[in-house]
């Protein structure tokens, strides 16, 4: 599903936020401001089945996080099964179609570098620490037909 903030049901929003906090705050033992005020500007993309949301990410327009469009909060409940790649591909399509993005910049956790490289992202910064976790900036140039 692809929804703007005001199209999300209260239950969908709750499930999304619960999943994000579960992974990025609890699992990664990283106390940080998960609710950053950008969700109202985002397209929220998620895959859902009978057990709930299985994968999620948000897409932000140019100027919200970076000069370029961006994707973030990429989560797959089941890891290493292709779901993360599928949701990332969908996020790239949404950025291109809804925001007319020709570039997407992300702040990736360093351990996930190869995951993003498989989608065409290239590292564009040195490693830095954000909220106690090593990160890098990565950029994808979208090829338009």
C-alpha positions, 0 to 999 in steps of 0.5 A: 500500500502507498498512502500519505500521512492523512490517508493512514488509518489510526490502526495503520499508523499505530502499527507502523510506529510500533514496528519502527520503534521496535526495530530502530529503538528497542532492537538496535538499543538506540534511544533517539527521536524516532518521531522526527516530524517528517511523517506528515510530509511522507508517502508511507509504503508498506506490505501487509498480510494477515499477520500485519505489516511485514515491510515498510519505508517512507519516501520524502520529497526534495528539501525535507531531509536533503536537497534530493528526495529520500527514502528511510525507515526501511524495515522488513520483519523477515530478513534475507527473503527479498522483502526489503529489496521489494519495498526499496524498489517500490520506494524508488518508484514512488519517489520518481513518480510522485516527487519527480525525483531524479536522485535519491539520497539516504543516510544508511547504516553502514552495515546495510551498504551492500543492500543499498548498493544492490539497488544502485546506490553509491556511497558519497560520504565518509562514515560518521556516527549518528545516534551511536551507530555508524552511517554513510550517505548514499546517492541513487541517480534515477535513470529516466526513460 
